[in-house]
C-alpha cells in the first residue's frame, strides 16, 4: 500500500489485515468489496465528532482503490467459427496498488475518537 501524508500533524492510526483496513480501531471495511471496473476513491471524514465513510466536516483519509483487473481463461468451449471462447475472471485486489492518503487530525482529536 502506498501511503501519502498530505499535510503535517497527527494522523489517524490505521492498520491493514489482508484487504481490510482498520482506522483508529473504530472503522473497518474490506476494500475488495469496493473495487469496481473503474478506480474508486473512498473518503473517510469526521462528522459531528464521529469517524465515518463519506463526506463530513473534516477529511481524515482518502483511499484510492485501483480498477479491477481480469484474466482471460479458456472456457473449454468454441464459438461457431471454431475460435476458443474465453471467460473474464477477476484478479484479487492487489493491496500494493492501493493508495492511502492521510490528512492531519483536528488538534483536539485523540486516539479512540475522543475529543
N, CA, C and O atoms as CSV, one atom per row, in Angstrom:
chain,resi,resn,atom,element,x,y,z
A,1,UNK,N,N,0.855,-1.171,0.000
A,1,UNK,CA,C,0.000,0.000,0.000
A,1,UNK,C,C,0.899,1.231,0.000
A,1,UNK,O,O,1.870,1.313,0.751
A,2,UNK,N,N,0.558,2.169,-0.845
A,2,UNK,CA,C,1.261,3.438,-0.878
A,2,UNK,C,C,0.593,4.356,0.148
A,2,UNK,O,O,-0.633,4.460,0.186
A,3,UNK,N,N,1.395,5.015,0.970
A,3,UNK,CA,C,0.847,5.940,1.962
A,3,UNK,C,C,1.401,7.333,1.690
A,3,UNK,O,O,2.611,7.530,1.581
A,4,UNK,N,N,0.486,8.293,1.583
A,4,UNK,CA,C,0.860,9.689,1.334
A,4,UNK,C,C,0.311,10.525,2.480
A,4,UNK,O,O,-0.882,10.472,2.777
A,5,UNK,N,N,1.177,11.292,3.120
A,5,UNK,CA,C,0.735,12.225,4.159
A,5,UNK,C,C,0.619,13.596,3.513
A,5,UNK,O,O,1.622,14.175,3.096
A,6,UNK,N,N,-0.619,14.125,3.426
A,6,UNK,CA,C,-0.894,15.362,2.690
A,6,UNK,C,C,-0.438,16.617,3.419
A,6,UNK,O,O,-0.071,17.604,2.781
A,7,UNK,N,N,-0.457,16.591,4.743
A,7,UNK,CA,C,-0.059,17.786,5.487
A,7,UNK,C,C,0.567,17.354,6.810
A,7,UNK,O,O,0.583,16.166,7.133
A,8,UNK,N,N,1.078,18.306,7.568
A,8,UNK,CA,C,1.731,17.990,8.835
A,8,UNK,C,C,0.708,17.876,9.946
A,8,UNK,O,O,-0.334,18.532,9.928
A,9,UNK,N,N,1.021,17.044,10.897
A,9,UNK,CA,C,0.149,16.857,12.047
A,9,UNK,C,C,-0.102,15.392,12.313
A,9,UNK,O,O,0.301,14.526,11.537
A,10,UNK,N,N,-0.771,15.124,13.417
A,10,UNK,CA,C,-1.084,13.761,13.823
A,10,UNK,C,C,-2.095,13.158,12.849
A,10,UNK,O,O,-3.064,13.810,12.461
A,11,UNK,N,N,-1.855,11.903,12.460
A,11,UNK,CA,C,-2.737,11.192,11.521
A,11,UNK,C,C,-3.521,10.116,12.266
A,11,UNK,O,O,-3.156,9.719,13.372
A,12,UNK,N,N,-4.587,9.659,11.653
A,12,UNK,CA,C,-5.431,8.614,12.224
A,12,UNK,C,C,-4.618,7.314,12.299
A,12,UNK,O,O,-3.956,6.952,11.326
A,13,UNK,N,N,-4.656,6.614,13.423
A,13,UNK,CA,C,-3.992,5.313,13.468
A,13,UNK,C,C,-4.704,4.341,12.533
A,13,UNK,O,O,-5.934,4.291,12.503
A,14,UNK,N,N,-3.938,3.577,11.779
A,14,UNK,CA,C,-4.551,2.622,10.860
A,14,UNK,C,C,-3.673,1.396,10.743
A,14,UNK,O,O,-2.462,1.433,10.958
A,15,UNK,N,N,-4.338,0.306,10.391
A,15,UNK,CA,C,-3.620,-0.941,10.131
A,15,UNK,C,C,-4.357,-1.705,9.040
A,15,UNK,O,O,-5.538,-1.480,8.779
A,16,UNK,N,N,-3.622,-2.610,8.415
A,16,UNK,CA,C,-4.164,-3.402,7.321
A,16,UNK,C,C,-4.111,-4.875,7.722
A,16,UNK,O,O,-3.120,-5.340,8.284
A,17,UNK,N,N,-5.181,-5.595,7.429
A,17,UNK,CA,C,-5.259,-7.031,7.673
A,17,UNK,C,C,-5.807,-7.661,6.395
A,17,UNK,O,O,-7.019,-7.689,6.183
A,18,UNK,N,N,-4.924,-8.161,5.553
A,18,UNK,CA,C,-5.338,-8.688,4.245
A,18,UNK,C,C,-5.821,-7.547,3.377
A,18,UNK,O,O,-5.054,-6.636,3.065
A,19,UNK,N,N,-7.092,-7.584,2.982
A,19,UNK,CA,C,-7.658,-6.493,2.182
A,19,UNK,C,C,-8.524,-5.574,3.040
A,19,UNK,O,O,-9.210,-4.695,2.517
A,20,UNK,N,N,-8.491,-5.778,4.351
A,20,UNK,CA,C,-9.254,-4.926,5.270
A,20,UNK,C,C,-8.377,-3.808,5.804
A,20,UNK,O,O,-7.187,-3.997,6.053
A,21,UNK,N,N,-8.981,-2.643,5.975
A,21,UNK,CA,C,-8.290,-1.528,6.594
A,21,UNK,C,C,-9.077,-1.155,7.852
A,21,UNK,O,O,-10.306,-1.080,7.832
A,22,UNK,N,N,-8.355,-0.925,8.933
A,22,UNK,CA,C,-8.955,-0.582,10.217
A,22,UNK,C,C,-8.409,0.782,10.620
A,22,UNK,O,O,-7.197,0.963,10.738
A,23,UNK,N,N,-9.310,1.740,10.830
A,23,UNK,CA,C,-8.925,3.103,11.178
A,23,UNK,C,C,-9.300,3.378,12.624
A,23,UNK,O,O,-10.473,3.318,12.993
A,24,UNK,N,N,-8.304,3.678,13.432
A,24,UNK,CA,C,-8.477,4.035,14.845
A,24,UNK,C,C,-9.285,2.990,15.612
A,24,UNK,O,O,-9.964,3.316,16.586
A,25,UNK,N,N,-9.208,1.733,15.168
A,25,UNK,CA,C,-9.942,0.623,15.798
A,25,UNK,C,C,-11.442,0.906,15.891
A,25,UNK,O,O,-12.152,0.246,16.650
A,26,UNK,N,N,-11.930,1.893,15.115
A,26,UNK,CA,C,-13.342,2.271,15.161
A,26,UNK,C,C,-14.073,1.982,13.853
A,26,UNK,O,O,-15.267,1.682,13.853
A,27,UNK,N,N,-13.349,2.073,12.745
A,27,UNK,CA,C,-13.972,1.915,11.432
A,27,UNK,C,C,-13.156,0.892,10.656
A,27,UNK,O,O,-11.948,1.046,10.479
A,28,UNK,N,N,-13.831,-0.151,10.196
A,28,UNK,CA,C,-13.161,-1.223,9.471
A,28,UNK,C,C,-13.999,-1.590,8.247
A,28,UNK,O,O,-15.224,-1.677,8.327
A,29,UNK,N,N,-13.335,-1.801,7.131
A,29,UNK,CA,C,-14.048,-2.289,5.958
A,29,UNK,C,C,-13.087,-2.987,5.021
A,29,UNK,O,O,-11.882,-2.733,5.017
A,30,UNK,N,N,-13.662,-3.877,4.223
A,30,UNK,CA,C,-12.891,-4.685,3.295
A,30,UNK,C,C,-12.851,-3.988,1.938
A,30,UNK,O,O,-13.877,-3.838,1.276
A,31,UNK,N,N,-11.670,-3.571,1.538
A,31,UNK,CA,C,-11.518,-2.800,0.297
A,31,UNK,C,C,-11.930,-3.592,-0.939
A,31,UNK,O,O,-12.366,-2.996,-1.924
A,32,UNK,N,N,-11.804,-4.910,-0.915
A,32,UNK,CA,C,-12.172,-5.688,-2.111
A,32,UNK,C,C,-13.659,-5.541,-2.429
A,32,UNK,O,O,-14.061,-5.715,-3.579
A,33,UNK,N,N,-14.474,-5.227,-1.436
A,33,UNK,CA,C,-15.905,-5.026,-1.683
A,33,UNK,C,C,-16.177,-3.731,-2.447
A,33,UNK,O,O,-17.230,-3.575,-3.065
A,34,UNK,N,N,-15.219,-2.806,-2.398
A,34,UNK,CA,C,-15.401,-1.502,-3.045
A,34,UNK,C,C,-14.676,-1.414,-4.389
A,34,UNK,O,O,-14.798,-0.411,-5.093
A,35,UNK,N,N,-13.929,-2.446,-4.747
A,35,UNK,CA,C,-13.227,-2.429,-6.028
A,35,UNK,C,C,-14.218,-2.652,-7.160
A,35,UNK,O,O,-15.054,-3.553,-7.101
A,36,UNK,N,N,-14.114,-1.822,-8.188
A,36,UNK,CA,C,-15.006,-1.893,-9.344
A,36,UNK,C,C,-14.161,-1.891,-10.619
A,36,UNK,O,O,-12.935,-1.982,-10.554
A,37,UNK,N,N,-14.808,-1.789,-11.756
A,37,UNK,CA,C,-14.080,-1.776,-13.023
A,37,UNK,C,C,-13.392,-0.449,-13.289
A,37,UNK,O,O,-12.584,-0.342,-14.213
A,38,UNK,N,N,-13.702,0.563,-12.491
A,38,UNK,CA,C,-13.027,1.860,-12.562
A,38,UNK,C,C,-12.399,2.145,-11.206
A,38,UNK,O,O,-12.823,1.592,-10.191
A,39,UNK,N,N,-11.392,3.006,-11.189
A,39,UNK,CA,C,-10.774,3.410,-9.923
A,39,UNK,C,C,-11.837,3.998,-8.991
A,39,UNK,O,O,-12.701,4.758,-9.430
A,40,UNK,N,N,-11.771,3.651,-7.729
A,40,UNK,CA,C,-12.704,4.150,-6.726
A,40,UNK,C,C,-11.940,4.919,-5.657
A,40,UNK,O,O,-10.831,4.543,-5.279
A,41,UNK,N,N,-12.545,5.999,-5.176
A,41,UNK,CA,C,-11.971,6.751,-4.063
A,41,UNK,C,C,-12.970,6.719,-2.922
A,41,UNK,O,O,-14.121,7.128,-3.073
A,42,UNK,N,N,-12.512,6.225,-1.774
A,42,UNK,CA,C,-13.337,6.173,-0.576
A,42,UNK,C,C,-12.848,7.287,0.347
A,42,UNK,O,O,-11.669,7.340,0.696
A,43,UNK,N,N,-13.763,8.174,0.738
A,43,UNK,CA,C,-13.426,9.273,1.640
A,43,UNK,C,C,-13.778,8.882,3.065
A,43,UNK,O,O,-14.851,8.335,3.323
A,44,UNK,N,N,-12.872,9.165,3.982
A,44,UNK,CA,C,-13.102,8.949,5.405
A,44,UNK,C,C,-13.023,10.325,6.065
A,44,UNK,O,O,-12.028,11.037,5.931
A,45,UNK,N,N,-14.084,10.684,6.776
A,45,UNK,CA,C,-14.164,12.014,7.382
A,45,UNK,C,C,-14.672,11.928,8.816
A,45,UNK,O,O,-15.208,10.907,9.248
A,46,UNK,N,N,-14.491,13.015,9.529
A,46,UNK,CA,C,-15.137,13.210,10.818
A,46,UNK,C,C,-16.365,14.067,10.573
A,46,UNK,O,O,-16.295,15.089,9.890
A,47,UNK,N,N,-17.490,13.647,11.134
A,47,UNK,CA,C,-18.710,14.439,11.057
A,47,UNK,C,C,-19.380,14.354,12.420
A,47,UNK,O,O,-19.652,13.268,12.932
A,48,UNK,N,N,-19.639,15.516,12.992
A,48,UNK,CA,C,-20.207,15.556,14.342
A,48,UNK,C,C,-19.384,14.696,15.294
A,48,UNK,O,O,-19.940,13.973,16.120
A,49,UNK,N,N,-18.069,14.773,15.179
A,49,UNK,CA,C,-17.109,14.066,16.032
A,49,UNK,C,C,-17.139,12.554,15.864
A,49,UNK,O,O,-16.627,11.836,16.723
A,50,UNK,N,N,-17.728,12.049,14.773
A,50,UNK,CA,C,-17.798,10.610,14.526
A,50,UNK,C,C,-17.041,10.298,13.235
A,50,UNK,O,O,-17.228,10.961,12.214
A,51,UNK,N,N,-16.192,9.290,13.298
A,51,UNK,CA,C,-15.445,8.833,12.135
A,51,UNK,C,C,-16.395,8.059,11.225
A,51,UNK,O,O,-17.075,7.135,11.674
A,52,UNK,N,N,-16.443,8.439,9.936
A,52,UNK,CA,C,-17.377,7.784,9.020
A,52,UNK,C,C,-16.838,7.738,7.603
A,52,UNK,O,O,-15.954,8.509,7.228
A,53,UNK,N,N,-17.388,6.819,6.825
A,53,UNK,CA,C,-17.090,6.770,5.410
A,53,UNK,C,C,-18.014,7.773,4.729
A,53,UNK,O,O,-19.197,7.848,5.060
A,54,UNK,N,N,-17.487,8.536,3.789
A,54,UNK,CA,C,-18.271,9.556,3.108
A,54,UNK,C,C,-17.782,10.934,3.509
A,54,UNK,O,O,-16.807,11.071,4.248
A,55,UNK,N,N,-18.462,11.943,3.018
A,55,UNK,CA,C,-18.050,13.317,3.289
A,55,UNK,C,C,-18.521,13.762,4.669
A,55,UNK,O,O,-19.534,13.287,5.181
A,56,UNK,N,N,-17.773,14.671,5.248
A,56,UNK,CA,C,-18.099,15.169,6.578
A,56,UNK,C,C,-17.484,16.528,6.802
A,56,UNK,O,O,-17.258,17.282,5.856
A,57,UNK,N,N,-17.214,16.840,8.061
A,57,UNK,CA,C,-16.696,18.148,8.433
A,57,UNK,C,C,-15.177,18.251,8.271
A,57,UNK,O,O,-14.648,19.342,8.056
A,58,UNK,N,N,-14.466,17.102,8.376
A,58,UNK,CA,C,-13.010,17.124,8.408
A,58,UNK,C,C,-12.481,15.878,7.709
A,58,UNK,O,O,-12.774,14.758,8.128
A,59,UNK,N,N,-11.695,16.070,6.631
A,59,UNK,CA,C,-11.084,14.915,5.967
A,59,UNK,C,C,-10.083,14.247,6.899
A,59,UNK,O,O,-9.308,14.917,7.581
A,60,UNK,N,N,-10.111,12.924,6.919
A,60,UNK,CA,C,-9.169,12.122,7.699
A,60,UNK,C,C,-8.298,11.301,6.749
A,60,UNK,O,O,-7.083,11.206,6.927
A,61,UNK,N,N,-8.938,10.707,5.735
A,61,UNK,CA,C,-8.202,9.874,4.778
A,61,UNK,C,C,-8.994,9.748,3.485
A,61,UNK,O,O,-10.215,9.901,3.460
A,62,UNK,N,N,-8.268,9.467,2.424
A,62,UNK,CA,C,-8.840,9.068,1.144
A,62,UNK,C,C,-8.152,7.759,0.784
A,62,UNK,O,O,-6.935,7.627,0.914
A,63,UNK,N,N,-8.935,6.809,0.337
A,63,UNK,CA,C,-8.378,5.523,-0.068
A,63,UNK,C,C,-8.665,5.359,-1.554
A,63,UNK,O,O,-9.821,5.328,-1.978
A,64,UNK,N,N,-7.605,5.256,-2.331
A,64,UNK,CA,C,-7.730,5.113,-3.779
A,64,UNK,C,C,-7.562,3.630,-4.106
A,64,UNK,O,O,-6.494,3.047,-3.921
A,65,UNK,N,N,-8.652,3.041,-4.598
A,65,UNK,CA,C,-8.680,1.617,-4.915
A,65,UNK,C,C,-8.581,1.474,-6.432
A,65,UNK,O,O,-9.409,2.021,-7.160
A,66,UNK,N,N,-7.573,0.744,-6.914
A,66,UNK,CA,C,-7.397,0.641,-8.368
A,66,UNK,C,C,-8.533,-0.123,-9.031
A,66,UNK,O,O,-9.254,-0.885,-8.387
A,67,UNK,N,N,-8.674,0.100,-10.325
A,67,UNK,CA,C,-9.685,-0.620,-11.111
A,67,UNK,C,C,-9.394,-2.118,-11.072
A,67,UNK,O,O,-8.241,-2.548,-11.028
A,68,UNK,N,N,-10.461,-2.885,-11.091
A,68,UNK,CA,C,-10.347,-4.350,-11.098
A,68,UNK,C,C,-9.632,-4.782,-12.377
A,68,UNK,O,O,-9.847,-4.202,-13.442
A,69,UNK,N,N,-8.789,-5.792,-12.267
A,69,UNK,CA,C,-8.093,-6.373,-13.413
A,69,UNK,C,C,-8.632,-7.782,-13.621
A,69,UNK,O,O,-9.101,-8.432,-12.687
A,70,UNK,N,N,-8.555,-8.235,-14.863
A,70,UNK,CA,C,-9.111,-9.537,-15.225
A,70,UNK,C,C,-8.074,-10.395,-15.935
A,70,UNK,O,O,-7.159,-9.891,-16.586
A,71,UNK,N,N,-8.242,-11.695,-15.793
A,71,UNK,CA,C,-7.505,-12.670,-16.586
A,71,UNK,C,C,-8.508,-13.298,-17.554
A,71,UNK,O,O,-9.675,-13.490,-17.210
A,72,UNK,N,N,-8.049,-13.613,-18.757
A,72,UNK,CA,C,-8.875,-14.331,-19.716
A,72,UNK,C,C,-8.519,-15.813,-19.614
A,72,UNK,O,O,-7.371,-16.208,-19.818
A,73,UNK,N,N,-9.520,-16.615,-19.298
A,73,UNK,CA,C,-9.325,-18.041,-19.089
A,73,UNK,C,C,-10.082,-18.807,-20.178
A,73,UNK,O,O,-11.231,-18.494,-20.489
A,74,UNK,N,N,-9.426,-19.801,-20.740
A,74,UNK,CA,C,-10.051,-20.662,-21.755
A,74,UNK,C,C,-11.252,-21.361,-21.122
A,74,UNK,O,O,-11.110,-22.062,-20.120
A,75,UNK,N,N,-12.423,-21.171,-21.702
A,75,UNK,CA,C,-13.657,-21.755,-21.159
A,75,UNK,C,C,-13.822,-23.230,-21.541
A,75,UNK,O,O,-14.685,-23.928,-21.008
A,76,UNK,N,N,-12.991,-23.685,-22.459
A,76,UNK,CA,C,-13.125,-25.066,-22.930
A,76,UNK,C,C,-14.154,-25.195,-24.043
A,76,UNK,O,O,-14.404,-26.293,-24.541
A,77,UNK,N,N,-14.753,-24.069,-24.433
A,77,UNK,CA,C,-15.766,-24.074,-25.485
A,77,UNK,C,C,-15.236,-23.310,-26.700
A,77,UNK,O,O,-14.270,-22.552,-26.616
A,78,UNK,N,N,-15.899,-23.536,-27.817
A,78,UNK,CA,C,-15.558,-22.803,-29.046
A,78,UNK,C,C,-16.818,-22.176,-29.610
A,78,UNK,O,O,-17.927,-22.673,-29.413
A,79,UNK,N,N,-16.616,-21.052,-30.330
A,79,UNK,CA,C,-17.766,-20.405,-30.964
A,79,UNK,C,C,-18.082,-21.114,-32.287
A,79,UNK,O,O,-17.471,-22.131,-32.616
A,80,UNK,N,N,-19.039,-20.567,-33.039
A,80,UNK,CA,C,-19.491,-21.206,-34.287
A,80,UNK,C,C,-18.394,-21.305,-35.339
A,80,UNK,O,O,-18.442,-22.146,-36.236
A,81,UNK,N,N,-17.398,-20.418,-35.207
A,81,UNK,CA,C,-16.312,-20.416,-36.198
A,81,UNK,C,C,-15.101,-21.201,-35.722
A,81,UNK,O,O,-14.065,-21.214,-36.387
A,82,UNK,N,N,-15.228,-21.854,-34.574
A,82,UNK,CA,C,-14.124,-22.677,-34.077
A,82,UNK,C,C,-13.123,-21.935,-33.214
A,82,UNK,O,O,-12.112,-22.504,-32.804
A,83,UNK,N,N,-13.394,-20.677,-32.938
A,83,UNK,CA,C,-12.489,-19.900,-32.078
A,83,UNK,C,C,-12.738,-20.235,-30.608
A,83,UNK,O,O,-13.870,-20.491,-30.199
A,84,UNK,N,N,-11.678,-20.230,-29.836
A,84,UNK,CA,C,-11.782,-20.511,-28.394
A,84,UNK,C,C,-12.551,-19.388,-27.713
A,84,UNK,O,O,-12.300,-18.212,-27.973
A,85,UNK,N,N,-13.489,-19.751,-26.841
A,85,UNK,CA,C,-14.210,-18.773,-26.028
A,85,UNK,C,C,-13.454,-18.595,-24.714
A,85,UNK,O,O,-13.005,-19.561,-24.097
A,86,UNK,N,N,-13.330,-17.353,-24.312
A,86,UNK,CA,C,-12.627,-17.034,-23.069
A,86,UNK,C,C,-13.601,-16.442,-22.059
A,86,UNK,O,O,-14.564,-15.770,-22.426
A,87,UNK,N,N,-13.339,-16.700,-20.789
A,87,UNK,CA,C,-14.101,-16.097,-19.699
A,87,UNK,C,C,-13.203,-15.086,-18.996
A,87,UNK,O,O,-12.008,-15.311,-18.809
A,88,UNK,N,N,-13.814,-13.966,-18.611
A,88,UNK,CA,C,-13.077,-12.973,-17.810
A,88,UNK,C,C,-13.216,-13.352,-16.342
A,88,UNK,O,O,-14.323,-13.488,-15.821
A,89,UNK,N,N,-12.071,-13.518,-15.685
A,89,UNK,CA,C,-12.061,-13.860,-14.265
A,89,UNK,C,C,-11.315,-12.757,-13.531
A,89,UNK,O,O,-10.161,-12.466,-13.846
A,90,UNK,N,N,-11.977,-12.137,-12.545
A,90,UNK,CA,C,-11.383,-11.021,-11.806
A,90,UNK,C,C,-10.197,-11.492,-10.966
A,90,UNK,O,O,-10.250,-12.541,-10.325
A,91,UNK,N,N,-9.137,-10.700,-10.981
A,91,UNK,CA,C,-7.985,-10.950,-10.117
A,91,UNK,C,C,-8.305,-10.430,-8.712
A,91,UNK,O,O,-9.162,-9.563,-8.539
A,92,UNK,N,N,-7.617,-10.963,-7.735
A,92,UNK,CA,C,-7.759,-10.477,-6.365
A,92,UNK,C,C,-7.203,-9.072,-6.268
A,92,UNK,O,O,-6.305,-8.695,-7.022
A,93,UNK,N,N,-7.737,-8.300,-5.340
A,93,UNK,CA,C,-7.238,-6.947,-5.107
A,93,UNK,C,C,-5.780,-7.007,-4.671
A,93,UNK,O,O,-5.435,-7.722,-3.730
A,94,UNK,N,N,-4.939,-6.264,-5.349
A,94,UNK,CA,C,-3.526,-6.159,-5.009
A,94,UNK,C,C,-3.359,-4.954,-4.085
A,94,UNK,O,O,-3.407,-3.812,-4.540
A,95,UNK,N,N,-3.163,-5.202,-2.796
A,95,UNK,CA,C,-3.047,-4.110,-1.823
A,95,UNK,C,C,-1.822,-3.229,-2.103
A,95,UNK,O,O,-1.774,-2.086,-1.647
A,96,UNK,N,N,-0.844,-3.737,-2.836
A,96,UNK,CA,C,0.317,-2.940,-3.206
A,96,UNK,C,C,-0.024,-1.814,-4.168
A,96,UNK,O,O,0.765,-0.886,-4.344
A,97,UNK,N,N,-1.205,-1.891,-4.797
A,97,UNK,CA,C,-1.640,-0.855,-5.736
A,97,UNK,C,C,-2.626,0.131,-5.113
A,97,UNK,O,O,-3.041,1.089,-5.766
A,98,UNK,N,N,-3.002,-0.097,-3.862
A,98,UNK,CA,C,-3.917,0.803,-3.152
A,98,UNK,C,C,-3.122,1.978,-2.604
A,98,UNK,O,O,-1.990,1.811,-2.149
A,99,UNK,N,N,-3.719,3.172,-2.650
A,99,UNK,CA,C,-3.074,4.366,-2.078
A,99,UNK,C,C,-3.920,4.889,-0.927
A,99,UNK,O,O,-5.126,5.094,-1.068
A,100,UNK,N,N,-3.277,5.099,0.204
A,100,UNK,CA,C,-3.926,5.673,1.379
A,100,UNK,C,C,-3.377,7.082,1.564
A,100,UNK,O,O,-2.181,7.271,1.787
A,101,UNK,N,N,-4.266,8.067,1.468
A,101,UNK,CA,C,-3.878,9.466,1.654
A,101,UNK,C,C,-4.369,9.886,3.032
A,101,UNK,O,O,-5.564,9.823,3.320
A,102,UNK,N,N,-3.444,10.312,3.875
A,102,UNK,CA,C,-3.779,10.692,5.241
A,102,UNK,C,C,-3.724,12.208,5.410
A,102,UNK,O,O,-2.816,12.873,4.913
A,103,UNK,N,N,-4.717,12.734,6.122
A,103,UNK,CA,C,-4.813,14.153,6.429
A,103,UNK,C,C,-4.639,14.344,7.933
A,103,UNK,O,O,-4.999,13.462,8.712
A,104,UNK,N,N,-4.099,15.468,8.343
A,104,UNK,CA,C,-3.914,15.751,9.767
A,104,UNK,C,C,-5.267,15.801,10.470
A,104,UNK,O,O,-6.253,16.306,9.933
A,105,UNK,N,N,-5.281,15.263,11.682
A,105,UNK,CA,C,-6.489,15.266,12.507
A,105,UNK,C,C,-6.666,16.623,13.187
A,105,UNK,O,O,-5.702,17.376,13.325
A,106,UNK,N,N,-7.877,16.937,13.610
A,106,UNK,CA,C,-8.067,18.163,14.393
A,106,UNK,C,C,-7.187,18.104,15.645
A,106,UNK,O,O,-6.934,17.022,16.174
A,107,UNK,N,N,-6.733,19.231,16.107
A,107,UNK,CA,C,-5.792,19.265,17.239
A,107,UNK,C,C,-6.355,18.603,18.481
A,107,UNK,O,O,-5.580,18.110,19.301
A,108,UNK,N,N,-7.648,18.570,18.657
A,108,UNK,CA,C,-8.245,18.024,19.876
A,108,UNK,C,C,-8.707,16.579,19.733
A,108,UNK,O,O,-9.377,16.062,20.627
A,109,UNK,N,N,-8.365,15.911,18.622
A,109,UNK,CA,C,-8.746,14.516,18.422
A,109,UNK,C,C,-7.721,13.627,19.113
A,109,UNK,O,O,-6.517,13.845,18.973
A,110,UNK,N,N,-8.184,12.632,19.852
A,110,UNK,CA,C,-7.258,11.678,20.452
A,110,UNK,C,C,-7.622,10.284,19.984
A,110,UNK,O,O,-8.748,10.037,19.551
A,111,UNK,N,N,-6.672,9.384,20.074
A,111,UNK,CA,C,-6.866,8.017,19.626
A,111,UNK,C,C,-8.086,7.440,20.327
A,111,UNK,O,O,-8.269,7.629,21.530
A,112,UNK,N,N,-8.902,6.750,19.586
A,112,UNK,CA,C,-10.143,6.201,20.112
A,112,UNK,C,C,-11.320,7.090,19.824
A,112,UNK,O,O,-12.441,6.775,20.224
A,113,UNK,N,N,-11.101,8.194,19.140
A,113,UNK,CA,C,-12.184,9.059,18.720
A,113,UNK,C,C,-12.630,10.086,19.724
A,113,UNK,O,O,-13.564,10.843,19.461
A,114,UNK,N,N,-11.985,10.131,20.865
A,114,UNK,CA,C,-12.412,11.088,21.892
A,114,UNK,C,C,-11.839,12.469,21.628
A,114,UNK,O,O,-10.705,12.604,21.168
A,115,UNK,N,N,-12.616,13.473,21.916
A,115,UNK,CA,C,-12.142,14.844,21.792
A,115,UNK,C,C,-11.899,15.427,23.155
A,115,UNK,O,O,-11.493,16.584,23.268
